[in-house]
Amino acid sequence: MNKDRQVIKIPQYGYKCDKCDKEVIEDRFIKDRKIEKVCDCGGIFKRDFQLEHRGFMQYGGDKGYWSMQLGPGPNPDQIAEERAAHPDREIDNNGRVFVKGLSHQKRLLKELGMVDLS
């Protein structure tokens, strides 16, 4: 039985080790965001909101970044549909969309119905 699968968009959370200051950004379900993770050094990763904001603009704010969460996902049919419906969006073959900056991110979130900015 071959059914179309819906891609689940998972939010990213930033964490910083309380011992060695190592930083990581992870995709986690909202219910799992508070689960503690132990660093290689033995320290505990604590949530870092500043890192999360930098994560949205990773690779440099005005340069933008590639987002799997805002893209159609890895299904080739969904990628083709998204490219046809939104020719102005840059979508790679992995289903990631290129986000040009924070205002572009907000516009995409609104278009996808993931946030109400009114």
C-alpha positions as CSV (number, residue, x, y, z in Angstrom):
1,M,0.0,0.0,0.0
2,N,1.7,3.2,-1.2
3,K,0.3,6.3,0.6
4,D,1.5,9.9,0.3
5,R,3.2,10.8,3.5
6,Q,2.9,14.3,5.0
7,V,6.2,15.8,6.0
8,I,6.2,16.8,9.7
9,K,7.9,20.1,10.3
10,I,10.1,19.9,13.5
11,P,11.3,23.0,15.2
12,Q,14.9,23.7,16.0
13,Y,16.2,24.3,19.5
14,G,19.6,25.6,20.5
15,Y,21.6,24.2,23.4
16,K,24.9,25.1,25.1
17,C,27.0,22.8,27.3
18,D,27.2,24.2,30.8
19,K,30.8,22.9,31.2
20,C,32.7,23.3,27.9
21,D,30.4,25.8,26.1
22,K,29.9,23.6,23.0
23,E,26.8,24.7,21.0
24,V,24.4,22.5,19.1
25,I,21.2,23.2,17.2
26,E,18.8,20.2,17.1
27,D,15.5,19.4,15.5
28,R,13.2,18.2,18.3
29,F,9.5,17.8,18.8
30,I,8.1,20.4,21.1
31,K,7.3,17.8,23.8
32,D,11.0,16.7,23.7
33,R,12.6,20.2,23.9
34,K,13.3,20.0,27.7
35,I,14.9,16.5,27.6
36,E,18.5,16.9,28.9
37,K,21.4,15.7,26.8
38,V,24.9,15.0,28.1
39,C,27.8,16.5,26.3
40,D,31.0,14.5,25.5
41,C,32.8,16.4,28.2
42,G,30.2,15.3,30.8
43,G,28.4,18.6,31.0
44,I,24.7,19.1,30.5
45,F,23.3,20.9,27.4
46,K,21.0,23.8,28.5
47,R,18.6,25.5,26.2
48,D,20.1,28.7,24.7
49,F,17.5,31.1,23.2
50,Q,20.2,33.4,21.7
51,L,21.7,30.4,20.0
52,E,18.3,29.5,18.6
53,H,17.9,33.0,17.1
54,R,21.4,32.8,15.6
55,G,20.5,29.3,14.3
56,F,17.7,30.9,12.3
57,M,20.3,33.1,10.7
58,Q,23.1,30.6,10.6
59,Y,25.6,31.1,7.8
60,G,25.3,34.9,8.3
61,G,22.1,36.9,8.7
62,D,21.9,38.7,5.3
63,K,23.3,35.7,3.5
64,G,20.3,33.5,4.5
65,Y,20.1,29.8,5.2
66,W,18.6,26.6,3.9
67,S,15.6,25.4,5.9
68,M,14.1,21.8,5.8
69,Q,11.3,23.0,8.2
70,L,10.0,25.6,5.7
71,G,10.6,23.4,2.6
72,P,8.3,20.8,1.1
73,G,10.4,17.9,2.3
74,P,12.3,15.2,0.4
75,N,9.4,13.9,-1.7
76,P,10.2,14.6,-5.4
77,D,6.5,15.1,-6.3
78,Q,6.0,17.6,-3.5
79,I,9.2,19.4,-4.5
80,A,7.9,19.7,-8.1
81,E,4.5,20.9,-6.9
82,E,6.1,23.5,-4.6
83,R,8.4,24.8,-7.4
84,A,5.4,25.1,-9.8
85,A,3.2,26.9,-7.2
86,H,6.0,29.2,-6.0
87,P,8.5,29.8,-8.8
88,D,10.1,32.7,-6.8
89,R,11.2,30.3,-4.0
90,E,14.6,28.6,-4.2
91,I,14.1,24.9,-3.4
92,D,16.9,22.4,-3.6
93,N,16.6,18.7,-4.6
94,N,16.5,17.7,-0.9
95,G,13.3,19.8,-0.3
96,R,14.9,22.6,1.6
97,V,13.9,26.2,0.8
98,F,16.3,29.1,0.9
99,V,15.4,31.7,3.5
100,K,16.9,35.1,2.7
101,G,16.5,36.7,6.2
102,L,14.2,37.2,9.1
103,S,11.5,39.1,7.2
104,H,11.5,36.5,4.5
105,Q,11.3,33.7,7.2
106,K,8.2,35.5,8.7
107,R,6.5,35.8,5.3
108,L,7.1,32.0,4.6
109,L,5.8,31.1,8.1
110,K,2.6,33.1,7.4
111,E,2.2,31.7,3.9
112,L,2.5,28.1,5.3
113,G,0.0,28.9,8.0
114,M,2.5,28.1,10.8
115,V,2.1,31.5,12.4
116,D,-0.4,34.3,12.5
117,L,1.4,37.7,12.2
118,S,-1.8,39.8,12.3
